[in-house]
Amino acid sequence: MSSLFANRDYRHLFGAQVTALLGTGLATVALALLAYDLAGPRAGAVLGTALAIKMVAYVTVSSLAGAYADRVPRRAMLVGLDLVRAAVVVALPFVTEVWHVYVLIAVLQSASAAFTPTFQSALPDILPDEGDYTRALSASQLASSLETLLSPVVAALVLTVVDFPWLFAGTAAGFLASAALVVSARVPRARPSGRVRFVERLGAGTRIFLATPRLRGVLGLDLAVAGAGAVVMVNTVNYARDELGRSETEVAVLLAANGVGTILVALALPRVLERVAERGVMLAGAGTLCAGVVGAVGLSLVDSGAWRWPVALGVWAVLGAGAGLVLTPVGRVLRRSSGPGDRPALFAAQFSLSHACWLLSYPVAGWVVTAAGFTTGWVLLAALAVAGAVTAVVVWPAERPSAVPPAPMRRNGGARLGAPGRSGEDAAGSPTGR
């Protein structure tokens, strides 16, 4: 890991990720409390709608960003998007109507939808060695997990002395610090894909996904993560406050328990991935997610009991561990499923398609739970998680590590779609590719 952080450019970009994540984590807690302040018992419906808007932006804008990621300087793009996010967050504490929240969330998440896949696709170019890249993926997942753990803790400490709107100031500071760190790093431009027409660039990543069995399996796992994760992202505040009778601070503690589970996984996975293929690790994560959401359904069937609080902490931690097992290795799978020219489009497609899965689960967690209760909504979310896990098992066959199938030739001009890069990764889009 020390050799990884000896790379100055990666070190600065990792710092940018950490500061932006910390700010985003504070905003997550603040947004939940803002929804509760504006809507009370209907906070879940407000959050569900806000997060659905977020997913619509992620699904649509990320595809547009992927189409142009190889045509604009990535560093300038990342900095500009950070500044947009900081400006929007500054405005959030002043909203007085629910629809104000929806408009600002749409702008904020559109910027994030362009930022994240652009950032992710730059890492393989900065870290061409697969070992370094694997450690970077684990470090990124660990950073995300620590954000899940530490941001609620920081938020809980801040809330002891100031009101929750001040959390948005911390978010803005995080985005500004991220922009400054990106400015100080050298971010290489994306390698041109060779695609000329906009329509061809727009759908390239999705076509690679649909043509590659292992990537179709990843899409099933994305659905499992979304089905189980919506319980945490949407329903934590109402479950902790209204069902368990806990305080605002304990809402943050329950979110932190989810982060603990993911952190433990992120710390262990670099060594595990040296011995176990990504498929086995990610399918184990899907099983863990299914177990966690079934545990949540069991909790929802019980009306009282002091023991529900420690059990809820355990269930939230299991859900975090499952998400970590699925999400940490995804970058490795994408990297060896594409050549350098296709990576921006493929990372954007993963971002878009995975969030399309959240677009299914967030409304269930927000609207169905509000209308019909936790048990009904969580049973539906459990069904989504199980369906995703089963799909991944069926469509992603066991791999032969030595098999590197050839890339198919594109007919329009003879350029390869998903041709192997210099590191020897498998070609995406191959009819035999796993």
N, C-alpha and C positions, 0 to 999 in steps of 0.2 A: 504493500500500500504506500510505503514511503516513496518508491520510485514513481508511482502514479502522481503523487502531489509534487514531485520535482518538476513536473511539466507546468511551466508558468501559466500558459494559456488555459490549460484544464483547471489549474488551481483557481484562477480568477473566475472562470465560468462556474465552477462548483460553488464558489463564494456567492456569485450572483444568484444561483439557484437557491442556496440556503436562505439568503436574506429575503428573497421574494416569497419563499415558502413560509417563512416565519410571519411575514405580513399577511399572507393569504390565510394562514391558520387563525390569526387574530380576527380577520374579517369573517371567517366561518362562524366563530362564536358570536361575534357582534351581530352578524346578520340574523342568526337564530333568535337572539334576544330582541333585536329590532322588530322582527316578525311577531314575536310574542307581545311586545309593547303595542304594536299597531293593531293586532288581530286577536290577541288573547287565546281562547281555546281553539280558534281556527288558524293558529300559527302554522300547523302542519300543512294546511291547504296552501297558505301563502308561500311557505318554503318549497312545497312541491311544485307550485307554479313557477317560482323564481328559478328553481333548478331545472325545470323543463325548458324554460327560456334559454338557460345556459346550455343545455344539451342541443337545442336547435341551432344555436350559434356555433357550437363545437362541430356539429355534423356538417353544416353548410360552409362556414368560413374556413375551416381547416382544409377542406378540399380546394378552395380557391387559393389559399396560401401555398399549398403543395404544388399547384399548377405553375406558380410564379417563383417558387423558392430558388430555382436555379438561374433566375434572371435578374435578381436584385442583390445588392450587398447584404449578407446576412447580419453583419454587425449593426449597420445602420437600421435595419428592420427591427432587430431585437431592442435596440435602445429606444426607438420611436414608440414601440408598443408598450414598453415599460412606462414611458412618460404618460401615455394615454391612460393606462391603468391607474397611475397615481392620481391623475386629475379627477377621474371618476370617483375614486374612493373618498377623496376629500369632500365631495358633494353628498355622499350617502348620509352622514349624520343629520343633514338639514331637511330630509324628506318628511312630509307630513301625511302623505297618502300612499296607499299600497301600490297604486299604479306608478308612482314615482320610482319605487323600488324596482319595478319590472323594467322600466325604461333604462335606468342606470345599469342594471344587471346585464341587459342586452348589449350595451356598449362595452362594459367591462369584460364580459366573457367573449365577445367577438375579438377583442385584442388578445386575450389569453389563447383563444383558438388558433390564432396565427402564430403566437409566440412559442408555444410548447413544442409542436412538431418541428419547427425550424431549429429550435435549440437542440432537440433530441437528434435530429439528422446530422448536426454538426459534429457530434462527439466521435463517431467512427472516423471522421476525417482528421480530427485532432489526435486520436488514439488509434493508430492503425494496427497495433499489436493486440491480438485477441485476448491475451491474458490481462493487459491493462484495461481493455474495454470491458471485460467481465467484472473486474474490480470496480470500474467506474459505475457500472450498472448497480452493483451492490451498494456502492457509496450513495448513489442517487436515491435508491430505495430506502437506505438507512436515513438519509436526510429527510425524505418524505415522512418516514415513520417517526423520526424525532420531532418533526413539525407537528404530527398528530398528537404526540405525547407532550411536548414542551409548550406548544402554543396554548392549549387549554390551561396548562399550569400557569404560564405567564399571564394569561387572561384572568385566571382566578385571582392572582396576586394583584393585578391592576384594579380589578373590580372591588377589591377591599378598600381602595382609596378614592377611586373616581367612578363616574357613571360609564356605562358601556359605549357611548358614542366616541369616547377617547380611544377605543381600540382601533377605530378606523384611521386615526392619526399614525398609529404604529404600522398599519398596512401601507399607507402612503410612503412612509419612511423606508419600508422594505423595498418597494418598487423603485424608489429613487436610488437607493444603494445598489440595487441590482443593475440599473442602467449605468451607474458609474463604473462598476466592475466589468461590465461587458465592453465599455469604451476602452478600458485598459488592456483588454485581451486581443490577440490576433485570431480572428474567426475567418477561416478560409471560405471563399465563395464556393457554392455548390458546383460540382462538375456538371456541365450541360448534358441533358438527357438525349439530345438529338431530335426530340419531338418538336415539330414546328406548329402544328395547329392547336388552338386552345382546347378544343373538345378532346383531342387525343391526350393532351397533358392532364386535363381535368380528371379523366377516368382511368389513368394508367395504374395508379396504386390499387384501385379496387379490382381491376382486371387481374393484376398479379395475385391478389388475395384469393379471388374466386378460382384461379387456375392452379393453386398450390394446395395440396391436401393438408400440410401442416398448418398453413395459415387459416384454412377453414376451421381447423381444430382450435386455433387461437381465438377465432371469432366466437366459437361456442363457449370457450372459457371466459371471454369478455362478458357474455350473457350471464354466466354464473356469478362473476364478480359483481355485476350490476344488480342482479336480483338480491343477493345477500347484502351488498353494501348499502343499498337504499334504506335498509332498516336503520343503519347507523347514521347515515347522512341526513335523513329527513325526520326520523321518528324519535331520535334521542331526547330532544328537548321536551316534547310532550310526554313521552313515557316516563322520564325522570321526574318532571314537575307534577304532572297530573295523576299518574298511576302510582308512582312511588313516593310522592310528596317530598321530593328533594329540592334543595336550593339551587340557585343559579351556579354557585361554585361547584356543586356536585354534578351538574350537567357537564361542566368542563372535566371533572374527574372521570366520568363515564366515557367521554370521548378519549381521554388519555389512556384508559384501559385498552381501547382498540389499538392505539399506537404502540403499547407495550408488546402486544402480540406480533405486530409487524416488525418491530425492532429485533426481537429475538430471532425471527426468521432471517432478516437481512444480515445479521451477524454470522449466521451459520451457513448461508447459501454459497459463498465463494468456494469453500472446501467441498461442499456437497456436489456442486456442479462439476468439480474435477472428476467425480466418480459416477455420477448419475446423469443420464441424459435429461434435457429440458422437459421432454414429454412426461417422464415419470414424476418429476418434481411438480410440474404444473397440474397434472391430473390429481396428485395427492392434495394440492391446494384446493382443487374443485371439490373433492370429497370433504375437506375440512370446512369449506364454506357451507356446503349443504348441511353438515352436522350443526354448525353454528346457527343457521337460520331456523332449523328444526328446534333447537334449544330455545330460540326466541319465541317461537310459537308456543312451546310448552310453558314458558313464563307468562305469556299472555292469557293462559287458561286459568291462572291462579289470581284470585282477587286480593288476597292479603297475605301477610307474613313478613317478618323482618328479614328472613333469609333471602328474600327476593333480591335485595340490593347486592350482596356478595355474589350471588349466582349471576345476576345481570353483568357485573364486572367481568366474570369469567367468560360468559357468552360473548360479550363485546371483544374480549381479548382473542377468543377463538376465531371470530370473524376477521380480526386484523391479521392473524397468522395465516389464514387461508388466502386472503388477498395478497399478502407478501409472497407466498409460494407461487402464485399465478403470475403476478406482475413483474417480479424482479427479472426472470429470465427472458421476458418478451423481446427485449432489445437484441439479445443474442440470436433468437430465432429470426427476427427481421433482418439482421445483418447478414446472415448466411443465406438468406432467401432472396438477395438482390445484389446487383452490382452497384458501384458508387454512383452512377448516373441516375439510378432508379430509387436511391434511398430517400431523398426528400419526398417523392410521391408516395413511397410505401409507408414511411413513418406518418405522413399526413393521413393516409388511408386508415392505418391502425387507429390513429387518434379519432378520426371521424366515425369509423364503424363501431369502435368500442363505446363511444358516447351515444351512438344510436341505440345501443343496448340500455344505457342509462335513461334514455328518453322513454323507453318502455317502462322501466322500473320506478322512476321518480313519481310519475302521476299515480301509480298504484299506491306507493308509500304515502303520498300526500292526500289524494282525493279519496281513495277507497278506505284508508284507515280513518280519515276524518268522518266519512259517512257511515261506515259499517263496523268500525272498531279495529283494534290491533290484530285480533286473531284472524279475521277474514282477510285483511290486507296482507298479513305476514304469511298466511298459507299460500296466497297467490304469488308472493315473492319467492317463497320456497319452491314453488312449481317452476318458476323461471330459472332458478339456480340449478335445479335438478335437470331440467331440459337442456341447459347449456352444458352441464357436465357430461350427460349421456351423449350429446352431439359430438363433443370433443373426442370421447372414447371411440365412437363409431367412425368418424371421418379422418382422424389422425392415426394412421397405422404406425406400428413400431418401426423404428428406423434402423437401417444398417449404417453405423457411423462412417464406414469407408466409402459409402455410395455418394458420388457427386454427379448427379444426372446433368446432361447437357441442356443448355438453354435453347428454346425454339427460336427459329429465325422469324422476325417480323417481315411481312410481305411488302410493306410500303417502304421500299428503299433498302431492305436487307439488314437494317440495324437490329441487334439482338434486344429482345425484351427480357430484362432481368439477367443479362449476361453475367457470368461469374467475374468478380473483381480479382485483384491481384492476390488477395488473401486466400483465395480458393474456396470461397463460400459457395453453397449450393445455389443453383440458378432457380429463381422464382419463375413460375409460369411453365415449368417443364411438366409434361404430362405424366412423368414418372416421379417428379419431385415430391418429397414427403413434407 
